[in-house]
Amino acid sequence: MSRPLRIGITCFATYGGSGVVATEVGLGLAARGHDVHFIARSLPFRLPVGAPGVTFHPVHEPDHAVLRPDSAYPIALASALIEVSRQHQLDVLHVHYAVPHATAAWLARDVLGPDAPALVTTLHGTDITLVGSDSTYLPIVRASILKSDAVTTPSAWLREATWQRLDLPRTLPIDVIANFVDATAWYPAAQPDRAPLRALFADLAPHEAVLAHVSNFRPIKRLQDVVAVFARVHAQRPARLLLIGDGPDRVAAEHQLVALGLSDRVAFLGRKQRFLPWLQAADVFLLPSENESFGLAALEAMAVGLPVLATDVGGLPEVVVHGETGWLSPLGDVDAMAHHALQLLADPALQSRMGGAARARVLAAFQPDAAVARYEAVYRRVLAKNDRR
């Protein structure tokens, strides 16, 4: 029987899909008996304090006048990776995001020398499509990937984008390991419960439609398109909108809603670790992103039994089956998305059928055990190849 591994995981701790995936992978590995160490700026927002088999190591960033905190972070992270690797004799460093995490891990391994852990880098999208494609960062992103013992992406689309945009050789293997969701934690309500909605909307009518959106409200999520779709739906039938998350585009969306006279129809719920009751109370999920390497928010909505209306971009077609678990529309086509929403809301049988198909797809293709087992297999493969501890 293979021995348990000592694994270090680094991710962004802020609200977003990459941190969620890294956290769930780490918890899954700990449940399989591995010794897991999170090394990050702060506690990842979905990582429970005191989780069995998991240790958290904060990255300490001394306040030096010549170094701004952001510029010092990669160096401080590299030092933390060195310290934790030595103290706990880590077998593997699994970093999420190419820069600065893979870059810091590359530096740490160079310092550690022959006893350095193996390096596995998981790419999540914007580290390739935005940061990695910027000529300022491209050489270091490319080198950080090439210095990794293994590279993974959550979708075939992102694997192709990585090869193309970074001009990497096709001989460089990139494992596609889809993101996942725990269907025992994300599930449809046994009985309809509109109590969470009534707590938000005192004047909620019995049969009003409810649309939902979850994101970090960055420009790439196109929050103003969410509002535009909602406005078109509400013009045809009374509806409410749940906006879960927060970020730089919130103020613009609030101004847009005021101009449309719809502020009282929308609830901003802010950043929440768990928002199951509000998804369960919704009818349709909107994700009109400019790009998504995978679309974890869509997957969580599908697990709850919501049809997903998303853009036909990036890795979303690998998650949402057009015409079966929802609909995919061209980028920016808010009229098409509103049309599909109204079609679902007018036909409860269709809504139920698509929601059921969405849940079934999650159960069949996006469950934690299979994904975590694949990550473990990648670790053992690179350890065997490199003849490491």
C-alpha positions as CSV (number, residue, x, y, z in Angstrom):
1,M,0.0,0.0,0.0
2,S,1.4,3.5,-0.9
3,R,2.3,5.6,2.1
4,P,0.5,8.9,2.9
5,L,2.1,11.9,1.3
6,R,3.1,15.3,2.9
7,I,1.6,17.9,0.6
8,G,1.9,21.7,0.7
9,I,-0.8,23.7,-1.0
10,T,-0.6,27.4,-1.9
11,C,-3.6,29.4,-3.3
12,F,-5.2,32.8,-3.1
13,A,-7.3,33.0,0.0
14,T,-9.7,35.5,-1.4
15,Y,-13.2,35.0,-2.7
16,G,-12.9,33.1,-6.0
17,G,-12.9,29.8,-7.7
18,S,-9.2,29.0,-7.6
19,G,-9.1,29.2,-3.8
20,V,-12.3,27.1,-3.5
21,V,-10.9,24.4,-5.7
22,A,-7.5,24.4,-3.8
23,T,-9.3,24.2,-0.5
24,E,-11.6,21.3,-1.5
25,V,-8.6,19.4,-3.0
26,G,-6.7,19.8,0.2
27,L,-9.6,18.7,2.4
28,G,-10.2,15.7,0.1
29,L,-6.5,14.7,0.3
30,A,-6.6,15.0,4.1
31,A,-9.7,12.7,4.2
32,R,-7.7,10.2,2.2
33,G,-5.0,10.2,5.0
34,H,-2.5,12.6,3.6
35,D,-0.7,15.3,5.7
36,V,-1.8,18.6,4.1
37,H,-0.2,22.0,4.8
38,F,-1.8,25.2,3.4
39,I,0.7,28.0,2.9
40,A,-1.0,31.2,2.1
41,R,-1.3,34.9,2.9
42,S,-4.4,34.2,5.1
43,L,-6.7,31.4,5.8
44,P,-8.5,30.4,2.6
45,F,-12.1,31.6,3.0
46,R,-13.7,28.1,2.8
47,L,-11.0,26.3,4.8
48,P,-12.5,25.3,8.2
49,V,-10.3,26.1,11.2
50,G,-9.0,22.9,12.8
51,A,-9.9,20.7,9.8
52,P,-8.5,17.2,10.5
53,G,-5.2,16.4,8.8
54,V,-4.8,20.0,7.7
55,T,-2.3,22.6,9.0
56,F,-2.3,26.3,8.0
57,H,0.9,28.3,7.8
58,P,0.5,32.1,7.2
59,V,3.0,33.9,5.0
60,H,4.6,36.6,7.1
61,E,5.4,39.8,5.2
62,P,7.8,42.1,7.1
63,D,7.1,45.8,6.7
64,H,10.2,47.3,5.0
65,A,10.1,50.8,3.7
66,V,11.7,49.8,0.4
67,L,9.3,47.0,-0.4
68,R,5.6,47.5,-0.8
69,P,3.5,44.6,0.6
70,D,2.4,43.3,-2.8
71,S,6.0,43.3,-4.2
72,A,7.3,41.5,-1.1
73,Y,4.7,38.8,-1.2
74,P,6.4,36.4,-3.7
75,I,9.7,36.5,-1.8
76,A,7.9,36.1,1.6
77,L,5.9,33.2,0.1
78,A,9.1,31.5,-1.3
79,S,10.7,31.8,2.2
80,A,7.6,30.3,3.8
81,L,7.6,27.4,1.3
82,I,11.3,26.7,2.1
83,E,10.6,26.8,5.9
84,V,7.5,24.5,5.8
85,S,9.2,22.1,3.3
86,R,12.2,21.7,5.6
87,Q,10.2,21.5,8.8
88,H,7.7,18.9,7.5
89,Q,9.7,17.2,4.8
90,L,7.1,17.9,2.2
91,D,6.9,15.5,-0.8
92,V,4.9,17.8,-3.0
93,L,4.1,21.5,-3.4
94,H,0.8,22.0,-5.2
95,V,0.4,25.6,-6.2
96,H,-2.7,27.1,-7.7
97,Y,-2.0,29.9,-10.2
98,A,1.2,30.4,-12.2
99,V,2.2,33.8,-10.8
100,P,3.2,34.4,-8.2
101,H,2.7,31.0,-6.7
102,A,4.5,28.7,-9.2
103,T,7.3,31.3,-9.5
104,A,7.7,31.5,-5.7
105,A,7.8,27.7,-5.6
106,W,10.4,27.5,-8.3
107,L,12.6,29.9,-6.3
108,A,12.0,27.9,-3.1
109,R,12.9,24.6,-4.9
110,D,16.1,26.2,-6.2
111,V,17.1,27.1,-2.6
112,L,16.2,23.6,-1.3
113,G,18.2,21.8,-3.8
114,P,18.1,18.0,-4.2
115,D,15.7,17.5,-1.3
116,A,13.1,19.9,-2.7
117,P,9.5,18.7,-3.0
118,A,8.0,18.0,-6.4
119,L,6.1,20.9,-7.9
120,V,2.6,20.6,-9.3
121,T,1.0,23.7,-10.8
122,T,-2.7,24.0,-11.4
123,L,-3.6,26.8,-13.8
124,H,-7.0,28.4,-13.4
125,G,-7.6,30.8,-16.3
126,T,-6.7,34.4,-15.8
127,D,-3.1,33.5,-14.9
128,I,-2.9,32.4,-18.6
129,T,-5.5,34.5,-20.5
130,L,-4.7,37.8,-18.8
131,V,-1.5,37.8,-16.7
132,G,0.3,35.1,-18.8
133,S,-0.6,36.8,-22.1
134,D,0.8,40.1,-20.9
135,S,4.2,40.6,-22.5
136,T,5.5,42.0,-19.2
137,Y,4.9,38.7,-17.4
138,L,4.9,36.1,-20.2
139,P,8.6,35.0,-19.9
140,I,8.3,34.3,-16.2
141,V,4.9,32.6,-16.5
142,R,6.2,30.4,-19.2
143,A,9.4,29.5,-17.3
144,S,7.4,28.8,-14.1
145,I,5.3,26.3,-16.0
146,L,8.3,24.7,-17.6
147,K,10.0,24.3,-14.2
148,S,7.0,22.5,-12.8
149,D,7.1,18.7,-12.6
150,A,3.4,18.5,-13.6
151,V,0.8,21.0,-14.8
152,T,-3.0,20.6,-14.6
153,T,-5.9,22.6,-15.9
154,P,-9.7,22.3,-15.1
155,S,-10.7,22.2,-18.8
156,A,-9.5,21.1,-22.2
157,W,-10.1,24.6,-23.4
158,L,-7.6,26.0,-20.9
159,R,-5.0,23.4,-21.8
160,E,-5.2,24.4,-25.4
161,A,-5.0,28.1,-24.5
162,T,-1.9,27.4,-22.3
163,W,-0.1,25.7,-25.2
164,Q,-1.0,28.4,-27.7
165,R,-0.7,31.6,-25.7
166,L,2.6,30.7,-24.0
167,D,4.0,29.0,-27.1
168,L,4.7,25.9,-25.2
169,P,5.7,22.6,-26.9
170,R,2.8,20.2,-27.4
171,T,5.1,17.5,-25.9
172,L,4.6,19.2,-22.6
173,P,2.0,17.1,-20.9
174,I,-0.9,19.0,-19.2
175,D,-3.4,16.9,-17.2
176,V,-7.0,18.0,-17.5
177,I,-8.7,17.5,-14.1
178,A,-12.1,19.0,-14.0
179,N,-13.3,21.0,-11.0
180,F,-15.9,19.4,-8.8
181,V,-18.6,20.0,-6.3
182,D,-19.7,18.0,-3.3
183,A,-23.2,17.0,-4.1
184,T,-24.0,16.2,-0.5
185,A,-23.3,19.9,0.4
186,W,-24.9,21.4,-2.7
187,Y,-28.4,19.9,-3.4
188,P,-31.9,20.8,-4.3
189,A,-34.4,21.6,-1.6
190,A,-36.7,18.7,-0.7
191,Q,-39.6,21.2,-0.6
192,P,-39.8,24.7,-1.9
193,D,-38.8,27.2,0.8
194,R,-39.2,30.9,0.0
195,A,-38.4,32.0,3.6
196,P,-34.9,33.2,2.7
197,L,-36.4,35.3,-0.1
198,R,-39.1,36.8,2.2
199,A,-36.3,37.9,4.6
200,L,-34.8,39.9,1.7
201,F,-38.0,41.1,0.0
202,A,-40.9,41.9,2.3
203,D,-43.2,42.5,-0.6
204,L,-42.4,39.2,-2.4
205,A,-45.4,37.9,-4.3
206,P,-46.1,34.1,-4.3
207,H,-45.1,33.3,-7.9
208,E,-42.4,35.9,-8.6
209,A,-39.5,34.5,-10.6
210,V,-36.0,34.6,-9.0
211,L,-32.7,34.8,-10.9
212,A,-29.3,34.4,-9.2
213,H,-25.7,35.2,-10.0
214,V,-22.6,34.4,-7.9
215,S,-19.1,35.8,-8.6
216,N,-16.3,38.1,-7.5
217,F,-17.9,41.0,-9.5
218,R,-14.8,41.6,-11.5
219,P,-15.2,43.1,-15.0
220,I,-14.7,39.6,-16.6
221,K,-17.9,38.5,-14.9
222,R,-19.9,41.2,-16.7
223,L,-22.2,42.0,-13.8
224,Q,-23.9,44.8,-15.9
225,D,-25.0,42.1,-18.4
226,V,-26.6,40.2,-15.5
227,V,-28.5,43.4,-14.6
228,A,-29.5,43.9,-18.3
229,V,-30.8,40.3,-18.6
230,F,-32.8,40.7,-15.4
231,A,-34.3,44.0,-16.6
232,R,-35.5,42.3,-19.8
233,V,-37.0,39.4,-17.8
234,H,-38.7,41.7,-15.3
235,A,-40.2,43.8,-18.2
236,Q,-42.1,40.6,-19.2
237,R,-43.0,39.2,-15.8
238,P,-42.3,40.2,-12.1
239,A,-38.9,38.9,-11.0
240,R,-36.2,39.3,-8.4
241,L,-32.5,39.1,-8.7
242,L,-30.0,37.7,-6.1
243,L,-26.4,38.9,-6.5
244,I,-24.1,36.9,-4.3
245,G,-20.5,38.1,-3.9
246,D,-18.7,41.4,-4.1
247,G,-16.1,43.2,-6.1
248,P,-15.1,46.2,-8.1
249,D,-18.2,46.3,-10.4
250,R,-20.7,46.4,-7.6
251,V,-21.0,50.2,-7.6
252,A,-21.6,50.4,-11.4
253,A,-24.3,47.7,-11.1
254,E,-26.0,49.6,-8.3
255,H,-26.0,52.8,-10.4
256,Q,-27.4,50.8,-13.3
257,L,-30.2,49.5,-11.2
258,V,-31.1,53.0,-9.9
259,A,-31.2,54.2,-13.5
260,L,-33.6,51.3,-14.4
261,G,-35.7,51.8,-11.3
262,L,-35.1,48.3,-10.2
263,S,-33.1,48.7,-7.0
264,D,-35.9,47.4,-4.8
265,R,-36.1,44.2,-6.9
266,V,-32.5,43.2,-6.3
267,A,-30.6,41.9,-3.2
268,F,-26.9,42.2,-2.8
269,L,-26.0,39.4,-0.4
270,G,-22.2,40.1,-0.2
271,R,-19.5,37.5,0.1
272,K,-20.8,34.3,1.7
273,Q,-19.0,31.0,2.4
274,R,-22.3,29.1,2.0
275,F,-25.3,30.4,0.1
276,L,-27.2,27.1,-0.5
277,P,-30.6,28.4,0.8
278,W,-30.6,31.3,-1.7
279,L,-29.6,29.1,-4.7
280,Q,-32.3,26.6,-3.6
281,A,-34.9,29.4,-3.7
282,A,-33.9,30.6,-7.2
283,D,-35.3,29.5,-10.5
284,V,-32.5,30.3,-13.0
285,F,-28.7,30.9,-12.7
286,L,-27.0,33.6,-14.8
287,L,-23.3,33.5,-15.8
288,P,-22.7,35.9,-18.7
289,S,-18.9,36.0,-18.2
290,E,-16.5,37.3,-20.8
291,N,-14.4,34.2,-20.2
292,E,-14.4,31.2,-17.8
293,S,-11.7,28.5,-17.8
294,F,-14.3,26.2,-16.2
295,G,-17.2,27.9,-14.4
296,L,-17.3,26.6,-10.8
297,A,-20.2,28.8,-9.9
298,A,-22.2,27.2,-12.7
299,L,-21.4,23.8,-11.4
300,E,-22.6,24.6,-7.9
301,A,-25.8,25.9,-9.3
302,M,-26.3,22.8,-11.4
303,A,-25.7,20.7,-8.3
304,V,-28.7,22.5,-6.7
305,G,-30.8,21.7,-9.7
306,L,-30.8,25.1,-11.4
307,P,-30.7,25.5,-15.2
308,V,-27.7,27.6,-16.1
309,L,-27.8,30.4,-18.7
310,A,-24.2,31.2,-19.6
311,T,-22.0,32.5,-22.4
312,D,-20.6,30.2,-25.0
313,V,-16.9,30.9,-24.0
314,G,-13.9,29.2,-22.6
315,G,-14.5,26.0,-20.7
316,L,-18.2,26.6,-20.1
317,P,-19.3,24.3,-22.9
318,E,-17.5,21.5,-21.0
319,V,-19.8,22.1,-18.0
320,V,-23.1,23.3,-19.4
321,V,-24.7,21.1,-22.0
322,H,-26.5,23.5,-24.4
323,G,-30.3,22.7,-24.6
324,E,-30.0,20.0,-21.9
325,T,-28.7,21.5,-18.6
326,G,-29.2,25.1,-19.7
327,W,-28.4,27.3,-22.7
328,L,-25.2,28.9,-23.9
329,S,-25.5,32.3,-25.7
330,P,-23.0,34.4,-27.6
331,L,-20.9,36.8,-25.5
332,G,-22.9,40.0,-24.8
333,D,-26.2,38.7,-26.2
334,V,-28.3,39.7,-23.3
335,D,-31.5,39.4,-25.5
336,A,-30.8,35.8,-26.1
337,M,-30.1,35.1,-22.5
338,A,-33.3,36.9,-21.4
339,H,-35.3,34.9,-24.0
340,H,-34.0,31.6,-22.6
341,A,-34.8,32.7,-19.1
342,L,-38.4,33.7,-20.0
343,Q,-38.8,30.4,-21.9
344,L,-37.8,28.5,-18.7
345,L,-39.9,30.6,-16.4
346,A,-43.0,30.1,-18.6
347,D,-42.6,26.3,-18.6
348,P,-42.2,24.7,-15.2
349,A,-41.9,21.2,-16.7
350,L,-39.0,22.4,-18.9
351,Q,-37.4,24.1,-15.9
352,S,-37.7,21.0,-13.8
353,R,-36.4,18.8,-16.6
354,M,-33.3,20.9,-17.2
355,G,-32.7,21.3,-13.5
356,G,-32.8,17.6,-13.0
357,A,-30.4,17.0,-16.0
358,A,-28.0,19.6,-14.5
359,R,-28.0,17.7,-11.1
360,A,-27.6,14.4,-12.9
361,R,-24.6,15.7,-14.8
362,V,-22.9,16.9,-11.7
363,L,-23.4,13.4,-10.1
364,A,-22.1,11.6,-13.1
365,A,-19.0,13.7,-14.0
366,F,-18.0,16.2,-11.3
367,Q,-17.7,14.5,-8.0
368,P,-14.8,15.0,-5.5
369,D,-13.5,11.5,-5.0
370,A,-12.6,10.9,-8.6
371,A,-10.9,14.4,-9.0
372,V,-8.9,14.1,-5.7
373,A,-7.8,10.6,-6.7
374,R,-6.5,12.0,-10.0
375,Y,-4.5,14.7,-8.3
376,E,-3.0,12.1,-6.0
377,A,-2.1,10.0,-9.0
378,V,-0.3,13.0,-10.5
379,Y,1.7,13.5,-7.3
380,R,2.7,9.8,-7.2
381,R,3.6,9.9,-10.9
382,V,6.0,12.8,-10.6
383,L,7.5,11.4,-7.4
384,A,8.2,8.1,-9.0
385,K,9.6,9.7,-12.1
386,N,11.9,12.0,-10.1
387,D,12.8,9.3,-7.6
388,R,12.0,11.7,-4.7
389,R,11.1,10.9,-1.1
